[in-house]
Amino acid sequence: MKAIRKFIVRAVLPPALAALEELAGNLRWSWHEPTRQLFEHISPDVWREVGHDPTALLGGVDPARLEELAGDADYVAGVAALRDDLRAYLDNPRWYQQLEGEKPASIAYFSPEFGIAAALPQYSGGLGILAGDHLKSASDLGVPLIGVGLFYRAGYFSQAISADGWQLESYPLLDPDGLPLSVARRPDGSAVPVTLALPDNRTLHARIWQAQVGRITLLLLDTDIPENDDDLRQVTDRLYGGSGEHRLLQELLLGIGGARAVRRWIELSGHPEPEVFHTNEGHAGFLGLERISSLVGEGLSFQEALQVARAGTVFTTHTPVAAGIDRFPVPLIRRYFETDLLPGVNVDDLLALGAETADGAPDVFNMALMGLRLGQHANGVSRLHGEVSRRMFKGLWPGFDESEVPIDSITNGVHAPTWTDPALLALAESRLGTSNTSTADWASAAVSDQDLWTVRSTMRRAFVDDVRLRLAAAWREQNPGGIVPTWLGQVFDPEVLTIGFARRVPTYKRLTLMLHDPERLRALLTHPEHPIQIVIAGKSHPADDEGKRLIQRIVQFAADPAVRGRIAFLPDYNIAMAQLMYPGTDVWLNNPLRPLEACGTSGMKAALNGALNLSILDGWWPEYYDGKNGWAIPSADAAGDSAERDRLEAEALYDLIEHQVAPPFYDRGADGVPTRWVAAIRHTLDGLSPELSADRMVREYVEKLYRPAARSEARLSRDGYRAARELAAWKQRVSAAWPGVVVSHVESGGVAAVPQVGDELHLRAHVQLNGLQPTDVTVQVVYGRSQLGDELSDTHTADLTMARGADPDAAPDAVTGNGPFLFTGTVLLNSAGGFGYTVRVLPRHDLLVSPAEMGLVAVAS
Ligand SMILES: *Cc1c(COP(=O)(O)O)cnc(C)c1O
């Protein structure tokens, strides 16, 4: 029999335990170990069955047990104490409240996915986990963020593996009533509506779910409501499913609907209005257009509104992989925007924002490029990814060197309280007297080598137990009604060096690099003195059969009786698995094709637990690898083809494992402790924990991006947007005149016939400004080393100063009648060797954050 309606009946808590509801309703429980223990104590079995989910626990536990606890004075006191602790956490000033100077009163953070807890599966991989960690650290630091995303009825997907190794997807539906969510309601009890006008006079309706992530409210939009036509109810069915149009609808809802939801929620909650909008990847980029549309409603022109919206927008790019960037056919965009969707915004203006540059496609609308054009402040997610992004997007700033492309970088971090194993936390508490594992003094002698080794061994053992349970469960799923073979209960050995590899399965991450030489891998797994064991997990995108074939190869290799006790693929990688896997592995393996891993955060989470990284120097690793905290797999970038590259890198990997990784793990002292290995663990915990923490990352966002963005937007908005109007007019004037801005002539002097170090080069540059004023521009000498060819390297710039107005000696400018302007300056030749220089003109305005911002430059020829 099928139900026509379903709902969850929430438990009625005994009055003495009423505060449990409050504790379950704030996702802070997901990273607050004492609160988790409080719930676990109610029933360890149910706690495990429901996947560590307090809401489900309270619904599933026997009411008699709750009555019993209500009579337990110690337990009741514990509940009250933690409720008070939560309230203090929510109310007391934290880091941000103590920051001196101006700072934004509120920041809206948009992401298509949020990975906060296993109990709220709204993520597919790294981007979502990062967004969850960003919110949690913002909460811990008191940064006033509002999170904005979508509520997917089926999340991403659940993964199972068929008997022949093929990935099977299923989409179990989530019941929001059983999740720590509540509908945003108006005082009269009705749900706060969000609507979007669609083509053919249709309307998309959404409601807003709110989740409380510590001090942060997360708003999730959901279209599965009766107001919508059936097809539109499916808009938020699942994450990254569906066709181009489905994806576009999701992104319209996230960006435009999200910005509207924020406005509605602010009106209701009295929370201050966001002064900064942070968009992650191109997916949420339409939010800038919604902001432009409302500014146009206040009487600004499109260009004026664009200045304001840009100033307050931070755009973070998360991938150098082309397939990770959303691109839509222009006709589709036209169809959706030639409607009432965005009043006051002309489709052609909008299309210009997403147009690809000279090397791109003419009929494509590119969400990342729109993100960069709509965000005055942009960054990549590791130092290397910053460089790669500057190269990737340099087409937007033609005429500038890569190093001048205005995309900065902030290296990702991970939320330590979420990702540090309770056993390691307990060690920090008992020996170091702190529950902050990222600032604990792990170098201190108060923690002995034996302590560290014991805790690492405990975590490995717990993980091996989990692996066995998961493999048995997977076997039962493949063989319904069968009896689990005994060997499955004994796979893996809690004493053997354990290597972990888990991540999504796009090709560039090279899941199967380790299978390059199966014989060699088999020998490593079954080595008589120094064996290793490998645990692998990861989901392939449902449409990616290539990825599924990679998984299949691993599963088939691992089925061989000779190795099946030492290598396994665990189905359904998720937060819950990850939380045991990172602490339980000794070595975290990462072998992407450099430089396609923008940052990678799983290795960071492993390091926080004292695992050592074995990784290609990609993402975050080149910044932090120091020779003592793990190993670098060399990249064969110069290899002839990709097969050759895989071969070289795989061989380097085998050699490292055999000769450098495994021996010190088994090199034990009389006390059984591997001293060299433990020294590396200690060094990793001590050196990397503070750096890899999301607190460090969020502080950097505040200082480098959020504060400057809020300042820019405030300056443009003051006095009825006066500066925005002036800036738009100025940009228009400068862009129109720019084709006639020319460095017509450069003279030099002051250098002997044979130049020597210490000589001063005197420059006189004649510049035609085509009607612009000298104050509108900066004239610069760019100088540096010149080797073969004309390219300058190690360049520096120095501004030239205007010597006098129109130069009376020079011929008059044909267009304006103004003579060229003369700019002069001096460069000290302070090093020997090849030297070269050129002179260029750039637009200059106080409100530009970078001289490259407008993409305009006139270089001497
Ligand atoms: C950290 C994490 C990821 C991302 O790992 P990468 O190394 O960035 O690929 C993906 N899934 C889960 C469950 C995670 O915890």
Residues whose N, C-alpha, C, O or C-beta is under 5 A from the ligand:
A	BS01	LIG	S124 G125 G126 I129 A502 R503 R504 Y573 N574 I575 A578 G600 T601 S602 G603
